[in-house]
């Protein structure tokens, strides 16, 4: 959908132009301009999220903040999303059609995968379990997972350029790993992980629900648009704010009910419910910098928490918007640049690197990470030139005839 017109080698058809967006139903903005701005914003926010989670987790003594960060981040986001949704509901932009039970079921399924992703990746993201520079690389495994599941669940019809673009992205990822491979070959790298060799694999496992939730989210948006257009509804796009409010509320409930996971040996950070409660309550004390909480990093918890939570909040909103108007695959391709930028961050600011408990990076690390950027950028351009992957077997382009209100 990011292309104006394109014929696919697998399915010959010409696509319509996207009519663009309006603000206040008065100011019109070109679709391509909005797509570029939001894609750049998605990269920045994803970078802030990747850096923020390591810093936020590092603000708490040892591993005591892992479950607290998982819960509090979802809770803060859910609270904000509910307030925004109430405003849009008051403005009449959350229609009765959006509140139908069939869409609630989709959001419940998304919340399950979202909670699974939050547990697996956050628990793995502490610097003593998987170094942030390594999680930045491992997160790229979301790309093939998203393409596979989008083919299975959404019946995507890919142009050959789409497949080549994924190849370029993966080549860029491998290129960024060259220094790591060299150190392993020379025997100069410590491959031991402080809390177990399996944590990188748990992180990769967490990328699977991340891919699935994006696909199901897109599936909801596509089906709602189809039904709204068939019934000639005035609003044909599912409300981003309402989706985030409902889905995140369900996610918070699931995370709260699954607190026993923090007691699982070698996975959680507590050995009993009593110890879990002490760690959880101390998380609030550390966040608000109560003096008697052990550890000398708590004074930074507020700032690192704001960085991470705000980045998560805005990333989710922007990503939801992009999956609706472009596709989940485009979001994954765009987001693949962020981990390389965050990897550069750990090298450029060695003092923060050490503060977060992360090992120092060499000039080779930063050089190959930055060198991977143009390779991935080529993949993004190829994906764009491949045309839309939004078409289904019915070959009905889901593009409204009139501009879409930007804030809805």
C-alpha positions in Angstrom: 0.0 0.0 0.0 3.0 2.3 0.3 3.3 2.2 -3.5 0.8 4.1 -5.6 0.7 1.6 -8.4 2.4 -1.8 -8.8 1.8 -5.0 -10.7 3.0 -8.2 -8.8 4.9 -10.9 -10.6 2.7 -13.4 -8.6 -0.6 -11.6 -9.0 -1.2 -9.1 -11.8 -3.2 -6.2 -10.6 -3.0 -2.4 -10.3 -3.4 -0.8 -6.9 -5.3 2.4 -6.1 -3.7 5.5 -4.6 -4.1 6.1 -0.9 -6.2 9.2 -0.4 -4.1 10.5 2.4 -5.0 11.9 5.8 -6.8 14.9 7.3 -6.5 16.6 10.7 -9.7 18.1 12.0 -11.2 17.1 8.6 -9.6 20.3 7.2 -5.9 20.0 6.7 -4.9 17.3 4.1 -1.6 15.5 4.2 -0.1 13.3 1.5 0.0 9.6 2.4 3.7 9.1 1.4 4.8 12.1 3.6 2.9 10.7 6.6 4.3 7.2 6.0 7.9 8.5 5.9 7.6 10.6 9.0 5.9 7.8 11.0 8.5 5.3 9.8 11.3 7.5 10.9 9.5 8.1 14.2 9.1 4.3 14.6 12.9 3.9 14.2 13.6 6.5 16.8 11.1 5.2 19.3 12.2 1.6 18.8 15.8 2.7 19.5 14.7 4.4 22.7 12.8 1.3 23.7 15.8 -1.0 23.1 18.1 1.3 25.1 15.5 2.1 27.8 14.7 -1.4 28.8 18.4 -2.2 29.6 18.8 1.1 31.5 15.5 0.7 33.4 16.3 -2.9 34.4 19.8 -1.8 35.4 18.4 0.8 37.7 17.2 -1.9 40.2 19.4 -3.9 42.5 20.5 -7.2 40.8 17.5 -8.8 39.1 14.8 -7.6 41.5 13.2 -5.3 39.0 12.5 -7.7 36.2 8.9 -8.6 37.0 8.2 -5.1 38.3 9.3 -3.6 35.0 7.2 -6.0 33.1 4.1 -5.2 35.1 4.6 -1.5 35.6 5.3 -0.7 32.0 2.1 -2.5 30.8 0.1 -0.8 33.6 1.3 2.7 32.8 0.7 2.2 29.1 -2.8 0.8 29.8 -3.8 3.6 32.0 -2.7 6.2 29.4 -4.4 4.3 26.6 -7.7 4.1 28.6 -7.7 7.9 29.2 -7.1 8.6 25.6 -9.8 6.1 24.5 -12.3 7.8 26.8 -11.7 11.1 25.1 -12.1 9.6 21.6 -15.2 7.8 22.9 -16.6 11.1 24.1 -15.9 12.6 20.6 -17.9 9.8 19.0 -14.9 8.2 17.2 -15.3 4.8 18.9 -18.4 3.5 17.2 -20.7 0.6 18.3 -19.3 -1.4 15.5 -15.9 -1.3 17.1 -17.2 -2.6 20.4 -18.7 -5.7 18.9 -17.7 -9.0 20.6 -15.9 -10.4 17.5 -13.3 -7.6 17.7 -12.9 -8.1 21.5 -12.0 -11.7 20.8 -9.2 -10.6 18.4 -7.8 -8.2 21.0 -7.9 -10.9 23.7 -5.8 -13.2 21.6 -3.4 -10.3 20.8 -3.1 -9.6 24.6 -2.1 -13.2 25.2 0.8 -13.0 22.7 1.7 -9.5 23.9 2.0 -10.7 27.5 4.1 -13.7 26.4 6.4 -11.4 24.5 6.6 -9.0 27.5 7.6 -11.8 29.9 10.1 -13.6 27.6 11.9 -10.5 26.3 11.9 -8.4 29.4 13.1 -11.3 31.6 15.9 -11.9 29.1 16.8 -8.3 28.6 18.7 -7.7 31.9 22.3 -7.0 31.0 23.5 -9.9 33.2 21.4 -12.4 31.3 21.8 -11.3 27.7 23.9 -8.2 26.9 21.9 -5.4 25.3 24.1 -5.4 22.2 23.3 -9.1 21.7 19.5 -8.6 22.2 19.7 -6.0 19.5 20.9 -8.6 17.1 18.6 -11.4 18.3 15.5 -9.2 17.9 16.0 -9.4 14.1 14.6 -12.9 14.2 11.2 -11.3 14.4 11.5 -10.5 10.6 11.4 -14.1 9.2 8.8 -15.1 11.9 6.5 -12.2 10.7 6.8 -13.1 7.1 6.1 -16.7 7.7 3.0 -16.1 9.9 1.7 -13.4 7.6 1.8 -15.9 4.8 0.0 -18.5 6.8 -2.6 -16.3 8.6 -3.2 -13.4 6.1 -2.5 -15.3 2.9 -0.1 -12.7 1.7 0.9 -12.6 -1.9 4.5 -11.5 -2.1 6.3 -9.9 -4.9 9.8 -11.3 -5.4 11.2 -8.0 -4.3 9.6 -8.6 -0.8 11.6 -11.8 -0.5 14.8 -10.2 -1.7 14.3 -7.3 0.8 14.1 -9.8 3.7 17.4 -11.3 2.4 19.1 -7.9 2.5 17.9 -7.3 6.0 19.2 -10.6 7.2 22.5 -10.1 5.4 22.8 -6.7 7.2 22.2 -8.5 10.5 24.9 -11.1 9.8 27.3 -8.4 8.6 26.9 -6.7 12.0 27.8 -9.9 13.7 31.2 -10.2 11.9 33.2 -8.9 14.9 31.5 -11.4 17.2 32.3 -14.2 14.8 35.9 -13.0 14.6 36.4 -13.0 18.4 34.9 -16.5 18.6 37.3 -17.7 15.9 40.3 -16.0 17.7 39.2 -17.4 21.0 39.1 -13.8 22.5 35.4 -13.7 23.4 33.7 -14.9 26.6 30.7 -16.9 25.4 29.6 -17.7 29.0 26.4 -16.0 30.1 26.2 -15.2 33.8 22.7 -16.6 34.4 22.7 -19.5 31.9 23.4 -20.2 28.3 19.7 -20.6 27.4 18.7 -16.9 27.9 19.5 -15.9 24.3 17.2 -18.7 23.1 14.4 -17.5 25.5 14.8 -14.1 23.9 14.4 -15.5 20.4 11.4 -17.5 21.6 9.9 -14.2 22.8 10.1 -12.9 19.2 7.6 -15.4 18.0 4.6 -14.1 20.0 5.7 -10.6 18.9 5.4 -11.5 15.3 2.1 -13.3 15.8 0.5 -10.4 17.7 1.3 -8.0 14.9 -0.3 -10.4 12.3 -3.5 -10.9 14.3 -3.7 -7.1 14.9 -3.4 -6.5 11.2 -6.0 -9.2 10.6 -8.5 -7.4 12.9 -7.9 -4.1 11.1 -8.3 -5.6 7.6 -11.5 -7.5 8.5 -13.0 -4.5 10.3 -12.3 -2.3 7.2 -13.9 -4.9 4.9 -17.0 -5.1 7.1 -17.3 -1.3 7.6 -17.1 -0.7 3.9 -19.6 -3.4 3.1 -22.1 -1.8 5.6 -21.2 1.7 4.3 -20.1 2.9 7.7 -18.8 6.4 8.1 -15.6 5.3 9.9 -13.9 2.4 8.2 -10.7 2.3 10.2 -10.5 0.6 13.6 -9.7 3.1 16.4 -6.0 2.8 17.4 -6.7 4.3 20.9 -9.6 1.9 21.6 -7.5 -1.1 20.4 -4.6 -0.2 22.6 -6.8 0.5 25.6 -8.7 -2.8 25.5 -5.7 -5.0 24.5 -3.3 -3.5 27.1 -5.9 -3.7 29.9 -6.2 -7.4 29.1 -2.5 -7.7 29.0 -2.0 -6.1 32.4 -4.6 -8.6 33.9 -2.7 -11.5 32.4 0.7 -10.3 33.6 -0.8 -9.8 37.1 -2.3 -13.3 37.1 1.0 -14.9 35.9 3.1 -13.5 38.7 4.0 -17.1 39.8 6.3 -17.2 36.7 8.7 -15.0 38.7 9.1 -17.9 41.2 10.0 -20.6 38.5 13.6 -21.8 39.3 16.3 -20.5 37.0 13.7 -18.3 35.2 12.2 -16.0 37.7 14.0 -13.8 40.2 12.2 -14.9 43.4 12.3 -18.2 45.4 8.9 -17.7 47.2 5.8 -15.6 47.1 7.0 -13.6 50.1 10.3 -12.8 48.4 8.3 -11.9 45.2 6.2 -9.4 47.1 9.3 -7.8 48.7 10.9 -7.4 45.3 7.7 -6.1 43.8 7.0 -3.6 46.5 10.7 -2.5 46.5 10.3 -1.8 42.8 7.9 1.0 43.6 10.2 2.3 46.3 13.2 2.3 44.0 11.2 3.9 41.1 10.2 6.8 43.4 13.7 6.8 45.0 12.8 6.0 48.6 16.1 6.2 50.5 16.0 2.9 52.4 15.8 0.8 49.2 19.2 -1.0 48.8 21.3 0.0 45.7 22.8 3.3 44.5 21.1 3.3 41.1 17.5 3.9 42.2 17.9 7.7 41.7 18.0 7.0 37.9 15.0 4.7 37.9 12.5 7.5 37.3 14.3 8.9 34.3 15.1 5.5 32.7 11.5 4.4 33.4 10.1 7.4 31.6 12.4 6.8 28.6 11.4 3.2 28.4 7.6 3.5 29.1 7.1 6.5 26.8 9.1 4.8 24.0 6.9 1.7 24.5 3.7 3.7 24.5 4.5 5.7 21.3 6.1 2.8 19.5 2.9 0.7 20.0 0.7 3.6 18.8 2.9 4.3 15.7 3.2 0.6 14.9 -0.5 0.1 15.1 -1.1 3.0 12.8 1.5 1.6 10.3 0.1 -1.9 10.3 -3.3 -0.5 9.5 -2.2 1.7 6.6 0.8 -0.3 5.3 1.4 -3.7 6.8 3.0 -5.6 9.8 5.9 -6.6 7.5 6.8 -2.9 6.8 6.8 -2.2 10.5 9.2 -5.1 11.1 11.5 -4.0 8.2 11.6 -0.4 9.5 12.1 -1.5 13.1 15.2 -3.5 12.1 17.3 -0.4 11.9 16.7 0.5 15.6 18.8 -2.4 17.1 21.8 -1.3 15.1 21.5 2.3 16.3 21.1 1.0 19.9 24.2 -1.1 19.4 26.1 2.0 18.4 24.8 3.8 21.5 26.5 1.3 23.8 29.8 2.0 22.1 29.5 5.8 21.9 28.7 6.1 25.6 31.0 3.7 27.4 30.3 5.2 30.8 26.5 4.4 30.5 27.6 1.0 29.0 29.5 0.2 32.2 26.7 1.6 34.5 24.2 -0.8 32.9 26.5 -3.7 33.4 27.2 -4.2 29.7 30.7 -5.1 28.4 32.6 -2.6 26.4 32.4 -2.6 22.6 35.2 -2.1 20.1 35.6 0.0 17.1 35.0 -3.1 15.0 31.6 -3.5 16.6 30.5 0.0 15.9 32.0 0.0 12.4 30.2 -3.2 11.3 26.9 -2.1 12.9 27.0 1.2 11.1 28.0 -0.6 7.9 25.0 -2.8 8.2 22.7 0.2 8.0 22.9 0.8 4.2 22.4 -2.9 3.6 19.2 -2.9 5.5 18.2 0.4 4.0 18.5 -1.2 0.5 16.2 -3.9 1.8 13.6 -1.3 2.8 13.8 0.3 -0.6 13.3 -3.1 -2.3 10.3 -3.8 -0.1 8.8 -0.5 -1.0 9.3 -1.1 -4.7 7.7 -4.5 -4.4 4.3 -2.9 -3.8 1.7 -3.7 -1.3 1.4 -7.1 0.5 -2.0 -6.2 1.9 -4.0 -7.8 -0.9 -5.9 -11.0 0.0 -7.3 -13.7 -2.2 -10.4 -11.6 -2.9 -8.1 -9.0 -4.5 -10.0 -6.1 -2.9 -7.7 -3.2 -2.1 -8.5 -2.0 1.4 -8.1 1.7 0.6 -10.8 4.2 1.5 -12.1 6.4 -1.2 -11.8 9.5 1.1 -9.0 10.7 3.2 -8.7 9.2 6.7 -8.9 11.4 9.8 -5.4 11.2 11.3 -6.5 11.4 15.0 -9.2 8.8 15.5 
